[in-house]
Amino acid sequence: MRMFAPLAGVLVLSAVSAVAQEQPAVDCQNAVTQMDMNICAGQDYDRADADLNKIYKQAVAAMKAKDKELGEIDAAYVGAEEALKKAQRAWIGYRDGQCQLAGFEARGGSMEPMLVSGCLAELTRKRTTELKQLLEPRGN
């Protein structure tokens, strides 16, 4: 019986892999079916999220540097990195709740995933712009 469980896992993974390989690529420039539009919206969000994660890492590094610089003046000035992380956690909660709400326009319907992914992509791009502003030098 113990030998059956690993074998069953391998069979399930093989089946899932085969199904994933059979799924044709979607032309997101000409998506017509709702399933294709859902897939394309999900891919758009994935790209936006990857961009956000890249910029967020840069922003964390910049805030660490700011903390180091300000800490040399006075330890009481340190906290930029923690403030960024706190803001990001709060933003994630807002984004997820707002986009869940956006999905209620088509709740339970085939269009709901597209609405949610579209919202996620839009809010994520806006947040990426906000984080990029942290990286821009400011005149004193």
N, C-alpha and C positions, 0 to 999 in steps of 0.2 A: 504493500500500500504506500510505503514511503517513496518508493521508486516511481510511482504513478504521478505524484504531484509535480515533480520537476518536468516529467515528460509532458504532462498536460500544459504546463506553463510554456514550454517550447512550442507546442502545437498552436496554442492561442496566439503567441507572438508571431509565429509564421503566418497564420491566417490574417492577422491585423496588418502585417507587412505587405502581404499580397494584395489586400484590398486597397491599401494606401498607394501602392504602385499602379493599380488599375485606374485610379482616379485621374482623368485627363487634366492637363493644365488649363487654367481658366484665362481667357483673354479679357482682362479687366477693362480694356478700352472699349470693348463691345459686349459687355456682360448683359444678357437678356433675361435669363431665368432668375428667379428669386434666390435659388441656391447659389448661383454664380455671384450675384450681387452681395450675398452674405459673405461668401468666401473673400471677395475683393475688399469688402469693408473690413474684414478681419485682418487681411494682409496690410491694409493701409494703417490700421491701428498698430500692428506689429512693427512696422517701419517707424511710426511716430514714437512708439515706446523705446525702440532701440536708440533713436536720436536723443530722447530724453535721458536715458540712462548714461549715455556718453557725456552729455552736457552736465548732468548731475554730478558725475565723478569729478569733472573739471571744477565745478562749483565748490564741491567739498574740499578739494585741494586748495582752491583759492581762499576759502574761509579758514582753513588750517593755517595758511600763510599769514592771513590777516591777524588771526589770534596770536601767532608767534610774534609778529611785528608789534601789535598793541600790547602784548604781554611784557615786552621789553620796556615799555613806558610805564605800565601799571597793570598788575595782575587783575585788577577789578575790571579792566576793559575786555578781557577775554570772554568769548561766548558766541562768536559768529558761527562757528561750525555747529554748535548745539542748536542755535536758533534756526539755522538752515534745516537741520534734520527734523526739528519740531514742526517747522512750517511744511516740510515735505510730507510728513506723516499726516498732518491735518489736511493737506491738499488731496492726498490719496483717498481719504475718507469722503471728502466732498465730491471728488470726481466719480467715485464708485456709486455713491448715492444719487448724484445728479443723473448719471447715465442709466442707472436702474430706472429712475423716474421717466427718462426719455423713452425707454422701452415700453412703458405702459400705453403709449399711443397705439401700439399693435400687440398688446399683451396676449400671449399664447398663440399668436399668428406667425406665419413664416417670415414676416418682415421684422419681427422684434430683434433678432440678432443683428441685422443690418443697422437698425436705429441705435442700438446700444454701442456697437463697434464704431459707428460714425461719430457718436457723441464722445466716446473714449479718445478717438483720434483727434478730434477738434480740441478738446480740453487739454490733451497731452501736448499738442503743438503750441497752444497758448502758454502752457507752463514752461515749455522749453524756451520760448521767447523770454519769459520772465527770468529764467535762470541764466540765459545768455547775457542779460543786462547786468547780472552780478559780476560777469567776467570782463565787462567793458571798463576801461580806466575812466575815472571821473576827475574832472578838474577841481582843484581846491580853492 
